[in-house]
Amino acid sequence: MANKLRKGLRKDEWNITLVDREDTHYYQPGFLLIPFGSYTKNDVVKPIEKFLPTGISLIKKDIFKVDAAQNFVLLSDGEQIAYDILIIASGAQIKPEETAGMKDKLWHKEIFDFYTLEGAMALHQYFSTWKGGKLVMAITEMPFKCPVAPIEFVCLADAFFTKKGIRDNVEISLVTPLPGAFTKPIATEMLSRVLSDKNISIIPDFYIEHIDNEDKQLISYDGKKVPFDVLAIVPLNKGADFIEASGLGDELNFVPVDKQTLQHGLYKNIFVIGDAAALPASKAGSVCHFEADVLYENILNTIKGETLEAKYDGHSNCYIETGFGKAALIDFNYETEPLAGTYPIAGIGPFKLLKSTWINHIGKLFFRWLYWNILLKARPMPVSNHMSMAGKKTVRP
Ligand SMILES: Cc1cc2nc3c(=O)[nH]c(=O)nc-3n(C[C@H](O)[C@H](O)[C@H](O)COP(=O)(O)OP(=O)(O)OC[C@H]3O[C@@H](n4cnc5c(N)ncnc54)[C@H](O)[C@@H]3O)c2cc1C
């Protein structure tokens, strides 16, 4: 947004300030590949400054709260930053400490997240000497960022341990609070087939109450137990603490906004983009990208005092690594669930929706370059921010 707005707003009229407590920007989709040795730290971190154009003030400090009534942001050191327009883009963070027994004595020893660089690197270290046993991938609660990442994780684990020659010694299961592998029925059907072909079991409707570190098992609220030797976990995801301190969030500190305009209901000069928003869309980088075009238009309209014309339709797409050099792709929005077909060009592709193909995998790998070089810098992309039905089949694959 900083890149888009700096290009679109006059420098003598608008100051743009970006506040972030980190110096580093992380390519979070790359965290998934670190446990399996395909990526290292160097592939996923770059300084934030590298992506900012001239004419942006970057403040590297922690935000304490937003005073939405008085139009200022209060930083943890007491500094106040007044604003005319505020965009909240503080993402979602993992909160392993909020589930009993998760951040306990096995944390980053036999219980690992891969949603942080530290967790992904610790798991890589662990896998490099592991001889096999029960590998459990578990999801704590919805919503969490990249809802397909756990499915990708188990598929990549299957391929990794097969190539290592120890797959017969590794029992892989996916424990989820959902009734199946994914949130949408047609994609769930396709992904369930992929998992069962790989001999990966799904344990659905499992809500983790606590993790028993002594007997190494997950315990659900209704008393079910799943034992593990090594546990990969998606901890509870929550919005930033300052959202709670500002009184702007829901019970998980995500900010409710209009699902089409991305504008706050009460404070019309506050907008939210990305994982920080409480929307019925995936928490995914693709969502941030498609939302950004809408938000840019709506901010220009706000400045001109015009009605907000641009509408976000919930468009999201995601490559899903299925292992052995293949990936599937899903493309959907608020109204339409993932369907089979081709993307982005109808009838041509080159990407195939709801199918595991080599070219989809190449797309996923190419994405990192695209992210660093095109997306973050807000360079134009020949793909519409609205989901298109062109190339989609409305019958089940
Ligand atoms: C393992 C994994 C795999 C993924 N795979 C995919 C994928 O294949 N495709 C896809 O589309 N998406 C994927 N995602 C999701 C994607 O990475 C996120 O949806 C996206 O990065 C969200 O962007 P954001 O700008 O909303 O938040 P973030 O990129 O998380 O940025 C939030 C920023 O806010 C800052 N911040 C937070 N609190 C404060 C504070 N108090 N003060 C100051 N600064 C603060 C943080 O430092 C951070 O820089 C994946 C995520 C993970 C973890």
The ligand as an SDF file (V2000), in Angstrom:
LIG
                    3D

 53 58  0  0  0  0  0  0  0  0999 V2000
    3.7370  -21.1600    6.6940 C   0  0  0  0  0  0  0  0  0  0  0  0
    2.9300  -20.1730    5.9070 C   0  0  0  0  0  0  0  0  0  0  0  0
    2.6350  -20.4330    4.5730 C   0  0  0  0  0  0  0  0  0  0  0  0
    1.8860  -19.5230    3.8370 C   0  0  0  0  0  0  0  0  0  0  0  0
    1.6400  -19.7920    2.5130 N   0  0  0  0  0  0  0  0  0  0  0  0
    0.9140  -18.9260    1.7770 C   0  0  0  0  0  0  0  0  0  0  0  0
    0.6760  -19.1710    0.3970 C   0  0  0  0  0  0  0  0  0  0  0  0
    1.1290  -20.1780   -0.1730 O   0  0  0  0  0  0  0  0  0  0  0  0
   -0.0830  -18.2790   -0.2800 N   0  0  0  0  0  0  0  0  0  0  0  0
   -0.5980  -17.1620    0.3040 C   0  0  0  0  0  0  0  0  0  0  0  0
   -1.2800  -16.3740   -0.3650 O   0  0  0  0  0  0  0  0  0  0  0  0
   -0.3750  -16.8890    1.6210 N   0  0  0  0  0  0  0  0  0  0  0  0
    0.3720  -17.7350    2.3710 C   0  0  0  0  0  0  0  0  0  0  0  0
    0.6210  -17.4720    3.6900 N   0  0  0  0  0  0  0  0  0  0  0  0
   -0.0560  -16.3440    4.3370 C   0  0  0  0  0  0  0  0  0  0  0  0
    0.6450  -15.0070    4.0880 C   0  0  0  0  0  0  0  0  0  0  0  0
    2.0060  -15.0930    4.3920 O   0  0  0  0  0  0  0  0  0  0  0  0
   -0.0410  -13.9620    4.9520 C   0  0  0  0  0  0  0  0  0  0  0  0
   -1.4260  -14.0240    4.7270 O   0  0  0  0  0  0  0  0  0  0  0  0
    0.4580  -12.5700    4.6160 C   0  0  0  0  0  0  0  0  0  0  0  0
    1.8310  -12.4620    4.8410 O   0  0  0  0  0  0  0  0  0  0  0  0
   -0.2940  -11.5480    5.4600 C   0  0  0  0  0  0  0  0  0  0  0  0
    0.2170  -10.2770    5.2110 O   0  0  0  0  0  0  0  0  0  0  0  0
   -0.1420   -9.0900    6.1820 P   0  0  0  0  0  0  0  0  0  0  0  0
    0.4850   -7.8840    5.5780 O   0  0  0  0  0  0  0  0  0  0  0  0
   -1.5790   -9.0650    6.4970 O   0  0  0  0  0  0  0  0  0  0  0  0
    0.6070   -9.4610    7.5460 O   0  0  0  0  0  0  0  0  0  0  0  0
    2.1550   -9.7080    7.8100 P   0  0  0  0  0  0  0  0  0  0  0  0
    2.9010   -9.9510    6.5450 O   0  0  0  0  0  0  0  0  0  0  0  0
    2.2190  -10.7440    8.8630 O   0  0  0  0  0  0  0  0  0  0  0  0
    2.6640   -8.3050    8.3470 O   0  0  0  0  0  0  0  0  0  0  0  0
    2.2560   -7.7910    9.5920 C   0  0  0  0  0  0  0  0  0  0  0  0
    3.2740   -6.7260   10.0100 C   0  0  0  0  0  0  0  0  0  0  0  0
    2.7760   -6.0460   11.1570 O   0  0  0  0  0  0  0  0  0  0  0  0
    3.8660   -5.8090   12.0430 C   0  0  0  0  0  0  0  0  0  0  0  0
    3.3110   -5.6430   13.3970 N   0  0  0  0  0  0  0  0  0  0  0  0
    2.4740   -6.4650   14.0720 C   0  0  0  0  0  0  0  0  0  0  0  0
    2.2180   -5.9730   15.2920 N   0  0  0  0  0  0  0  0  0  0  0  0
    2.8900   -4.7940   15.3930 C   0  0  0  0  0  0  0  0  0  0  0  0
    3.0330   -3.8210   16.4220 C   0  0  0  0  0  0  0  0  0  0  0  0
    2.4380   -3.9420   17.6040 N   0  0  0  0  0  0  0  0  0  0  0  0
    3.8010   -2.7290   16.1700 N   0  0  0  0  0  0  0  0  0  0  0  0
    4.4330   -2.5830   14.9790 C   0  0  0  0  0  0  0  0  0  0  0  0
    4.3550   -3.4890   13.9770 N   0  0  0  0  0  0  0  0  0  0  0  0
    3.5910   -4.5760   14.1810 C   0  0  0  0  0  0  0  0  0  0  0  0
    4.7250   -7.0690   11.8960 C   0  0  0  0  0  0  0  0  0  0  0  0
    6.0360   -6.8320   12.3000 O   0  0  0  0  0  0  0  0  0  0  0  0
    4.6160   -7.3490   10.3870 C   0  0  0  0  0  0  0  0  0  0  0  0
    5.6340   -6.7310    9.6400 O   0  0  0  0  0  0  0  0  0  0  0  0
    1.4060  -18.3380    4.4520 C   0  0  0  0  0  0  0  0  0  0  0  0
    1.7150  -18.0630    5.7930 C   0  0  0  0  0  0  0  0  0  0  0  0
    2.4700  -18.9630    6.5170 C   0  0  0  0  0  0  0  0  0  0  0  0
    2.8160  -18.6550    7.9570 C   0  0  0  0  0  0  0  0  0  0  0  0
  1  2  1  0
  2  3  1  0
  2 52  2  0
  3  4  2  0
  4  5  1  0
  4 50  1  0
  5  6  2  0
  6  7  1  0
  6 13  1  0
  7  8  2  0
  7  9  1  0
  9 10  1  0
 10 11  2  0
 10 12  1  0
 12 13  2  0
 13 14  1  0
 14 15  1  0
 14 50  1  0
 15 16  1  0
 16 17  1  0
 16 18  1  0
 18 19  1  0
 18 20  1  0
 20 21  1  0
 20 22  1  0
 22 23  1  0
 23 24  1  0
 24 25  2  0
 24 26  1  0
 24 27  1  0
 27 28  1  0
 28 29  2  0
 28 30  1  0
 28 31  1  0
 31 32  1  0
 32 33  1  0
 33 34  1  0
 33 48  1  0
 34 35  1  0
 35 36  1  0
 35 46  1  0
 36 37  1  0
 36 45  1  0
 37 38  2  0
 38 39  1  0
 39 40  1  0
 39 45  2  0
 40 41  1  0
 40 42  2  0
 42 43  1  0
 43 44  2  0
 44 45  1  0
 46 47  1  0
 46 48  1  0
 48 49  1  0
 50 51  2  0
 51 52  1  0
 52 53  1  0
M  END
$$$$
